[in-house]
Amino acid sequence: MRCAVCKGPTENRLITYIQEYKTKVIIIENVPAEVCGQCGEKLLHPEIAKRIQKLVWESPTPKRKDSVPVYDLADVA
């Protein structure tokens, strides 16, 4: 796959995704993404974006809390 921004090559990687929702900042770990090796652009596949949206809207108990909630997408069906 090629990057939509710079046309560089992408690779599948697990990233940490940060989402702002209402007044909260939520950190979601182990999110599969296509990451450009040239510019760093990250692309989420639609099914991953839907899982993230469900997680943010449902607000289950986070895996741990620091100063913001941290979730692990691998733990969410």
C-alpha positions in Angstrom: 0.0 0.0 0.0 1.1 3.6 -0.7 0.6 6.6 1.5 -2.2 8.9 0.4 -0.1 12.0 1.5 3.4 11.4 0.1 3.1 8.1 -1.8 5.7 6.4 0.4 5.4 2.8 1.3 3.2 1.8 4.3 3.5 -1.1 6.7 1.1 -2.7 9.2 2.0 -1.6 12.8 0.4 -1.4 16.2 0.1 2.3 17.3 -1.2 4.2 20.3 -4.2 6.2 19.3 -5.3 9.3 21.2 -8.9 10.4 21.0 -10.5 13.5 22.4 -14.2 13.0 23.4 -16.3 15.6 25.2 -13.9 16.8 27.9 -11.8 13.7 28.1 -8.6 12.5 26.4 -8.6 8.8 25.8 -5.5 6.7 24.9 -6.1 3.4 23.1 -3.2 1.1 22.8 -2.4 -1.7 20.3 -4.4 -0.2 17.4 -3.6 -1.8 14.0 -2.8 0.8 11.4 -1.0 1.3 8.1 1.9 3.7 8.9 3.9 5.4 6.2 7.6 4.8 6.6 8.4 8.1 4.9 6.1 10.7 6.4 4.6 8.8 9.4 1.0 9.3 8.2 -1.3 6.8 9.9 -4.3 5.1 8.2 -7.0 3.2 10.2 -9.1 0.7 8.3 -12.9 1.3 8.6 -13.5 -1.7 10.9 -10.8 -0.5 13.3 -12.3 3.0 13.3 -15.7 1.5 14.1 -14.2 -0.5 17.0 -12.6 2.7 18.3 -15.8 4.7 18.0 -17.7 1.9 19.9 -15.1 1.9 22.7 -15.2 5.7 23.1 -19.0 5.9 23.1 -19.5 3.0 25.5 -16.7 4.0 28.0 -16.0 0.6 29.5 -13.7 0.4 32.5 -10.2 1.3 31.2 -7.3 -1.1 31.4 -5.6 1.4 33.7 -5.7 5.1 34.6 -2.9 7.5 34.8 -3.9 11.1 34.2 -6.1 9.9 31.3 -7.9 6.6 30.6 -5.8 4.0 28.6 -7.5 1.2 26.7 -6.1 -1.8 24.8 -8.0 -2.4 21.5 -6.8 -6.0 21.6 -9.0 -6.5 24.6 -12.2 -5.3 22.8 -14.2 -7.6 20.6 
